[in-house]
């Protein structure tokens, strides 16, 4: 497996650990709908939380959440619509972003709640 894939998997695991420590219930990870994917689907306080995880080896070029383009947001929103339909979700939904940047054996985790709204064109 390529180093960037391993880093991405490690970042997603760290994000899951972080969310669990904050009281989130992880429902699914890497949930797929066709070619679309949701990194983490969680629930907290009766709210469905869709979490996009961005892991980078350094902040030097681009902060991880800056890598989420309008197209990526549309894909996440479209996958979320399908998820809500398939699982008959009736509650509120929000979209969060977690950026994970390693620093030696430690990681900097930045959790942005309500990072974007489902009205991206």
Buried (B, 14 or more C-beta within 10 A) or exposed (E): EEEEEEBBBBBBBBBBEBBEEEEBEBBEBEBEBEEBBBBBBBBBEEEBBBBBBBBBEEEEEEEBBEBBEEEBBBBBBBBBBBBBEEEEBEEEBBBBBBBBBBEEEEBEBEBBEEBBEBEBE
